[in-house]
């Protein structure tokens, strides 16, 4: 029997056998670098860091199993086919046969990523877990300008925009939005779906720029994959609402860039069992225009219906499978009975998303809006100018930050501080857990008090109230409290030990027949008392050390590391407090 | 028969096998044929065999015309042939007209459909969710979240304390860069003042090393050993000639030449290693993106006047690098 032949230089085990460099991978897959990159991104294969880099530090390493996984991918064949097809196009162009080139380009073979999505995310929950990056990318590309240099087509940008609007419409319809944070980078949102917390970032309404240090080819490949993923997710979500996907919207509203509003209307109409007639011709003749207007009026009336009778709508949409838990109900009723009007300079898209997600009714300046500026029932007018022009008396003029802060606090904050022309109080981040940091900013305390007051109104239990109005400063002394507790425990223990000793001694004396010297015992006690002071501290330390003694060395080290982290945090808190004091002193 | 003409003829047995007499028989056959048919062809004069055609009935065509008129058979078949008569159809006329209208109408709905499903067929991908617990996904990037929320100091209207915190961080980042450039080793200049008095090998070598580090093209571009040696010779000659009294250039010995080539190889190795180092430094370093925080002057508290970040693509790219999906590299992509 011939021996099993292994070629010279090929290792059998160890890191050398398990990892290969990128160039080795390319050779084994017989593919060029661009294609390899795209395939890796789309399949979700990433380079790894082996403990020992066999071929040197300046290579990227891939796991051998990953590469062999890639080899059996039918997409590889598809990519190669497309490459050879493009060669035909190139040939036609070189022979100055433009017509043939154009004809060939229309018949280009395409590929679909559906199978890959199913492979990478076998269940819906898995797909939801990866939605963060997907949503951020899609929202970002929805506002980027189309560019030939970066191969970004207008169609793609429009598709991204449509997907992002569909997602926002779903979230606001099911009241799944939980937190909003406006930062310099953009607006962070957090929603909760099926127990998963999904966080994404939306850019501000400013022109985005293409920087030099970003490889847009890579980003576009990611975008391709994420677009398909988001489309499927939207489909599933809309189906759970019994709404047809892809939604066909009123073309007039789309043209007016009121996509979100059109979508919300579509969802309302569909969930109520009505079908919105599809408009095939985007170029509308006069007939279709009239039809559109009458439909618009009809739909507007329907939209007005739920606004006046929220309860009726709940009953109508009885086949809603979404179970409303406590949070959703609070979110839904936050802005109930409030009507908002947005001025021109406020971030319209963001507010149009946030306000209906919390139960409010919105309108804005411009065509196609549900109601006009001079509507009497408007309760709040959102404005960001230094001074409002003509002010109605029946409504309050507030800055947009009021809405975001209300949403984060889940109560209606007093509007005084946010009125027009004033600098509003600081916008706090809802993603920061103030208790955990140990430091609570002033405004957060105010909000807490208001929240407690609101809860008191709802639950008139005096006992509960007192507990709510706890001093948040107490939490800082949590460490100290436990120490005092320990000291107390040590003292009681010591007392118990003393009493035990006394009892034993008395027993002994009884046994030996010596009379109990009552005078001696207090002295003994005192003497013991003197010794007891160090004893108490000793016992205290013992009780503190007890858990550490039982731990293994590894756990002890971990515990000490945790303690160091806590110490650092408390130091930074102290620093912040010191700064605050200094600021106040300067002022 | 099996044996060739040069096989040994030793012994009776060799003679017993047939010695082929084919050539003799062929000759006889030929001569009898020729005699029967009227003479040997090679002996006949050329006038009897060939006839030169000197008639001019068909005009001589030009080569180009000939080529142009050639039509491929497949093309000619497709052309209308006047000799083929049209067969009357067996179907009644009404049916024919219907077919035509169908063709016209089909175009418009197809176009409309194209806009709606532009690729994947929409279906519920996770419809049969219940029996797909068998797949186990490899989660490589679960530790670092994909979208990291900025700390509270990056809010558009932050509290004073958190804002100072973030400013301190941003300043620290910038200062680190400054310190690195200040305290790091001095970058080597591209050119240095040449000392013409360098005569010994050691001095020349040190100068060469310094120049190589500054990436002078003079020594690096050299492939051929001999070329370099010649140049080195020329340098030597010039320098020597320049300083001292003009005398006949010293013949460089073979020993010296070998030494020089060895040192050149060494220098090449050194530069290669340094290049590798540089690349590894580029690859293994992940540069954190700058903190997006407002400057004190920019803090107006107004959302309308907010100087927002317009390079969000970079944030996404850095996040990908941070999670290890992309390998960071310092090269500018364009």
Interface residues (C-beta under 8 A of the other chain):
Chain A: X41 X46 X47 X49 X56 X57 X58 X60 X110 X112 X113 X114 X117 X118 X119 X120 X121 X122 X123 X124 X126 X127 X130 X132 X133 X136 X137 X140 X144 X181 X182 X183 X184 X185 X186 X188 X199 X200 X201 X203 X204 X206 X207 X208 X209 X210 X211 X212 X213 X214 X215 X216 X218 X219 X222 X228 X231 X232 X235 X236 X239 X245 X246 X280 X345 X346 X347 X384 X385 X399 X400 X401 X423 X424 X426 X427 X428 X429 X431 X432 X439 X441 X442 X443 X576 X579 X580 X583
Chain B: X112 X116 X119 X120 X121 X122 X123 X124 X125 X126 X129 X132 X133 X135 X137 X140 X141 X145 X146 X147 X149 X150 X151 X152 X154 X155 X156 X157 X158 X159 X160 X161 X162 X164 X165 X276 X279 X280 X283 X284 X292 X293 X294 X300 X301 X302 X303 X304 X306 X307 X308 X309 X310 X311 X312 X313 X314 X315 X316 X317 X319 X320 X324 X325 X326 X327 X332 X333 X334
